[in-house]
Amino acid sequence: MAQGLNDRFAGAVPYLRAFARVLGGHFHLKAALADPAREPLARFMIKRMLPDHVPLLAQVREGAAGVYAVTPEALLA
């Protein structure tokens, strides 16, 4: 049970960042469809920022293993 919680906690921030990228892309596209003047911003969001969700979801799938592999001693070195 504790390991499952650790996996959830370790993936929480990358998951929220990925969700924000996808949701932001959705609303920028919706705004651009309603007002063509917003198209350049929507294009920037979709082409430059939205692809960041892929590596963020890879971090979510990794779980806590990568987080707990780093020892406190390694952080001090």
Contacts in CASP RR format, 6 or more apart in sequence:
PFRMAT RR
TARGET T0000
AUTHOR 0000-0000-0000
METHOD contacts of the structure
MODEL  1
MAQGLNDRFAGAVPYLRAFARVLGGHFHLKAALADPAREPLARFMIKRML
PDHVPLLAQVREGAAGVYAVTPEALLA
3 64 0 8 1.000
4 64 0 8 1.000
6 63 0 8 1.000
6 64 0 8 1.000
6 67 0 8 1.000
6 68 0 8 1.000
7 63 0 8 1.000
7 64 0 8 1.000
9 64 0 8 1.000
10 62 0 8 1.000
10 63 0 8 1.000
10 64 0 8 1.000
10 66 0 8 1.000
10 67 0 8 1.000
11 59 0 8 1.000
11 60 0 8 1.000
11 62 0 8 1.000
11 63 0 8 1.000
11 64 0 8 1.000
14 56 0 8 1.000
14 57 0 8 1.000
14 59 0 8 1.000
14 60 0 8 1.000
15 56 0 8 1.000
15 57 0 8 1.000
15 60 0 8 1.000
17 52 0 8 1.000
17 53 0 8 1.000
17 56 0 8 1.000
18 52 0 8 1.000
18 53 0 8 1.000
18 56 0 8 1.000
18 57 0 8 1.000
18 60 0 8 1.000
21 49 0 8 1.000
21 50 0 8 1.000
21 52 0 8 1.000
21 53 0 8 1.000
21 56 0 8 1.000
22 50 0 8 1.000
22 53 0 8 1.000
24 45 0 8 1.000
24 50 0 8 1.000
25 42 0 8 1.000
25 45 0 8 1.000
25 46 0 8 1.000
25 49 0 8 1.000
25 50 0 8 1.000
28 38 0 8 1.000
28 41 0 8 1.000
28 42 0 8 1.000
28 45 0 8 1.000
28 46 0 8 1.000
29 42 0 8 1.000
29 46 0 8 1.000
31 38 0 8 1.000
31 41 0 8 1.000
31 42 0 8 1.000
32 38 0 8 1.000
32 39 0 8 1.000
32 41 0 8 1.000
32 42 0 8 1.000
32 43 0 8 1.000
END
